[in-house]
Amino acid sequence: MLLLNQKIALVLLFSILLATLAFADIQITNFKIESDATYTNKETPTLTIDANETPTHMKFSCTEAALPGAAYVSFSSSYSGFNMVSGPGCTNADGNISIFVIVKKDDLDNGLDENVSSFATDLIVLDRAVPTITITAPANGSTTESRAVGFD
C-alpha cells in the first residue's frame, strides 16, 4: 500500500503530465506566400499559415530582427493584411523579400498567458515594374500590316 505522501506525489505528477500534454508547444507546420509562387506584383500578398494547434494571434515582419517588435493580429489561416514594403523590417524595393511569421496561443483557462511558436519564413520576388515594349520602324524594303492583339 502506498503511503499518503507517495499518493499525493503521484497525483501531482499525473496533473503536471496532463497539463503539459494539454498545452504542448505550438508550431507552424506550413507557411506560404501567394500559394508558394515565385513572383508577385502585390504589396499585400495572400499569406497561408497552418499550425499544429489553433493559434489565437500571429505577427509578421520582413526581417527576423524586426519580428519581436511587430504587432500581433488575430489569427487567420489566410491573411492579406501584411504590407511587405511598409511593414516592420521591410523596405520599399522590388526584389527578393522574406516574410517571417510567429503564431501564439493564449491559454488563460489553464493559467498560462501564451504559448509562442518559433518563427517560419518564406521568400518571394516582388516585381512591380510595368513591362514596356519598344517598336522601331521596319527596315527599308519591309512591308507592314496591322493586327489586333488581345490578352486574356
C-alpha positions as a Markdown table, in Angstrom:
| # | Residue | x | y | z |
|---|---|---|---|---|
| 1 | Met | 0.0 | 0.0 | 0.0 |
| 2 | Leu | 1.3 | 3.4 | -0.9 |
| 3 | Leu | 2.0 | 5.9 | 1.7 |
| 4 | Leu | -0.1 | 9.1 | 1.7 |
| 5 | Asn | 2.9 | 11.2 | 0.5 |
| 6 | Gln | 3.6 | 8.9 | -2.3 |
| 7 | Lys | -0.1 | 9.1 | -3.4 |
| 8 | Ile | 0.0 | 12.9 | -3.3 |
| 9 | Ala | 3.2 | 12.9 | -5.3 |
| 10 | Leu | 1.7 | 10.6 | -8.0 |
| 11 | Val | -1.4 | 12.7 | -8.2 |
| 12 | Leu | 0.7 | 15.9 | -8.7 |
| 13 | Leu | 2.9 | 14.2 | -11.2 |
| 14 | Phe | -0.1 | 13.0 | -13.2 |
| 15 | Ser | -1.6 | 16.5 | -13.1 |
| 16 | Ile | 1.6 | 18.1 | -14.4 |
| 17 | Leu | 1.7 | 15.5 | -17.2 |
| 18 | Leu | -1.9 | 16.2 | -18.2 |
| 19 | Ala | -1.3 | 20.0 | -18.2 |
| 20 | Thr | 1.8 | 19.5 | -20.3 |
| 21 | Leu | 0.0 | 17.4 | -22.8 |
| 22 | Ala | -2.9 | 19.8 | -23.0 |
| 23 | Phe | -0.7 | 22.7 | -23.7 |
| 24 | Ala | 2.0 | 21.4 | -26.0 |
| 25 | Asp | 4.3 | 23.8 | -27.8 |
| 26 | Ile | 2.5 | 25.4 | -30.8 |
| 27 | Gln | 4.4 | 25.1 | -34.1 |
| 28 | Ile | 3.9 | 26.4 | -37.5 |
| 29 | Thr | 3.5 | 23.5 | -39.9 |
| 30 | Asn | 3.1 | 25.4 | -43.2 |
| 31 | Phe | 3.7 | 29.0 | -44.3 |
| 32 | Lys | 3.4 | 30.1 | -47.9 |
| 33 | Ile | 3.3 | 33.5 | -49.7 |
| 34 | Glu | 0.9 | 33.6 | -52.6 |
| 35 | Ser | 0.5 | 29.8 | -52.6 |
| 36 | Asp | 4.3 | 29.3 | -52.9 |
| 37 | Ala | 4.5 | 31.4 | -56.1 |
| 38 | Thr | 8.0 | 32.6 | -57.2 |
| 39 | Tyr | 6.9 | 36.2 | -58.2 |
| 40 | Thr | 4.2 | 38.6 | -57.2 |
| 41 | Asn | 3.3 | 42.2 | -58.0 |
| 42 | Lys | 1.1 | 42.6 | -54.9 |
| 43 | Glu | 2.4 | 44.6 | -51.9 |
| 44 | Thr | 0.0 | 42.8 | -49.7 |
| 45 | Pro | 0.2 | 39.1 | -50.8 |
| 46 | Thr | -2.0 | 36.3 | -49.5 |
| 47 | Leu | -0.2 | 34.5 | -46.7 |
| 48 | Thr | -1.3 | 31.0 | -45.7 |
| 49 | Ile | -0.4 | 29.7 | -42.2 |
| 50 | Asp | -1.1 | 26.3 | -40.7 |
| 51 | Ala | -0.1 | 25.2 | -37.2 |
| 52 | Asn | -0.3 | 22.0 | -35.1 |
| 53 | Glu | -2.9 | 23.7 | -32.9 |
| 54 | Thr | -5.3 | 26.6 | -33.5 |
| 55 | Pro | -3.4 | 29.9 | -32.7 |
| 56 | Thr | -5.1 | 32.9 | -31.4 |
| 57 | His | -2.7 | 35.5 | -32.8 |
| 58 | Met | 0.1 | 36.0 | -35.4 |
| 59 | Lys | 2.6 | 38.6 | -36.4 |
| 60 | Phe | 4.8 | 39.3 | -39.4 |
| 61 | Ser | 7.9 | 41.2 | -40.5 |
| 62 | Cys | 10.4 | 41.2 | -43.3 |
| 63 | Thr | 13.4 | 40.5 | -41.1 |
| 64 | Glu | 13.9 | 38.2 | -38.1 |
| 65 | Ala | 15.3 | 41.2 | -36.1 |
| 66 | Ala | 12.0 | 43.2 | -36.6 |
| 67 | Leu | 9.7 | 40.3 | -35.6 |
| 68 | Pro | 9.8 | 40.9 | -31.8 |
| 69 | Gly | 8.6 | 44.5 | -32.2 |
| 70 | Ala | 5.8 | 43.7 | -34.7 |
| 71 | Ala | 2.2 | 43.9 | -33.5 |
| 72 | Tyr | 0.1 | 40.8 | -33.1 |
| 73 | Val | -3.2 | 40.5 | -35.1 |
| 74 | Ser | -5.9 | 37.9 | -34.7 |
| 75 | Phe | -5.1 | 34.6 | -36.3 |
| 76 | Ser | -6.5 | 33.7 | -39.7 |
| 77 | Ser | -5.2 | 30.8 | -41.8 |
| 78 | Ser | -5.3 | 33.0 | -44.9 |
| 79 | Tyr | -4.3 | 36.6 | -44.4 |
| 80 | Ser | -3.7 | 39.5 | -46.8 |
| 81 | Gly | -3.2 | 42.4 | -44.4 |
| 82 | Phe | 0.6 | 42.4 | -44.2 |
| 83 | Asn | 2.3 | 45.0 | -46.5 |
| 84 | Met | 5.7 | 43.8 | -47.5 |
| 85 | Val | 7.1 | 47.2 | -48.5 |
| 86 | Ser | 5.9 | 49.2 | -45.4 |
| 87 | Gly | 5.6 | 46.5 | -42.7 |
| 88 | Pro | 8.1 | 46.0 | -39.8 |
| 89 | Gly | 11.6 | 45.5 | -41.2 |
| 90 | Cys | 10.5 | 46.0 | -44.8 |
| 91 | Thr | 11.9 | 48.3 | -47.5 |
| 92 | Asn | 10.1 | 49.9 | -50.4 |
| 93 | Ala | 12.0 | 48.0 | -53.1 |
| 94 | Asp | 11.4 | 45.3 | -55.6 |
| 95 | Gly | 13.4 | 42.0 | -55.5 |
| 96 | Asn | 13.7 | 39.1 | -53.1 |
| 97 | Ile | 11.5 | 39.6 | -50.0 |
| 98 | Ser | 11.4 | 37.3 | -47.0 |
| 99 | Ile | 8.4 | 37.3 | -44.7 |
| 100 | Phe | 8.7 | 36.0 | -41.2 |
| 101 | Val | 5.8 | 34.8 | -39.0 |
| 102 | Ile | 5.2 | 33.8 | -35.4 |
| 103 | Val | 1.9 | 32.5 | -34.0 |
| 104 | Lys | 0.8 | 32.2 | -30.4 |
| 105 | Lys | -2.0 | 30.7 | -28.5 |
| 106 | Asp | -3.4 | 32.3 | -25.4 |
| 107 | Asp | -4.5 | 29.7 | -22.8 |
| 108 | Leu | -5.7 | 31.8 | -19.9 |
| 109 | Asp | -8.1 | 29.0 | -18.8 |
| 110 | Asn | -5.1 | 26.9 | -17.9 |
| 111 | Gly | -3.3 | 29.7 | -16.1 |
| 112 | Leu | -0.9 | 30.2 | -18.9 |
| 113 | Asp | -0.5 | 33.6 | -20.6 |
| 114 | Glu | 0.6 | 32.4 | -24.0 |
| 115 | Asn | 2.4 | 29.7 | -26.0 |
| 116 | Val | 4.6 | 31.2 | -28.7 |
| 117 | Ser | 5.9 | 29.4 | -31.7 |
| 118 | Ser | 9.4 | 29.7 | -33.3 |
| 119 | Phe | 9.4 | 31.7 | -36.5 |
| 120 | Ala | 8.8 | 30.4 | -40.0 |
| 121 | Thr | 9.8 | 32.2 | -43.2 |
| 122 | Asp | 9.1 | 32.2 | -46.9 |
| 123 | Leu | 10.6 | 34.1 | -49.8 |
| 124 | Ile | 9.0 | 35.7 | -52.9 |
| 125 | Val | 10.2 | 38.1 | -55.6 |
| 126 | Leu | 8.3 | 41.4 | -55.7 |
| 127 | Asp | 8.2 | 42.8 | -59.2 |
| 128 | Arg | 6.0 | 45.9 | -59.6 |
| 129 | Ala | 7.7 | 47.1 | -62.8 |
| 130 | Val | 5.3 | 47.6 | -65.7 |
| 131 | Pro | 6.6 | 45.9 | -68.8 |
| 132 | Thr | 7.4 | 48.2 | -71.7 |
| 133 | Ile | 7.6 | 47.4 | -75.4 |
| 134 | Thr | 9.6 | 49.5 | -77.9 |
| 135 | Ile | 8.6 | 49.2 | -81.5 |
| 136 | Thr | 11.1 | 50.5 | -84.0 |
| 137 | Ala | 10.3 | 51.3 | -87.7 |
| 138 | Pro | 10.7 | 48.4 | -90.1 |
| 139 | Ala | 13.9 | 48.1 | -92.1 |
| 140 | Asn | 14.0 | 49.6 | -95.6 |
| 141 | Gly | 12.1 | 47.4 | -98.1 |
| 142 | Ser | 9.9 | 45.8 | -95.5 |
| 143 | Thr | 6.1 | 45.8 | -95.5 |
| 144 | Thr | 3.9 | 46.2 | -92.5 |
| 145 | Glu | 0.4 | 45.0 | -91.6 |
| 146 | Ser | -1.9 | 46.0 | -88.8 |
| 147 | Arg | -3.2 | 43.2 | -86.4 |
| 148 | Ala | -5.3 | 43.4 | -83.3 |
| 149 | Val | -3.6 | 41.9 | -80.3 |
| 150 | Gly | -5.6 | 40.7 | -77.3 |
| 151 | Phe | -4.6 | 39.4 | -73.9 |
| 152 | Asp | -6.8 | 37.1 | -71.8 |
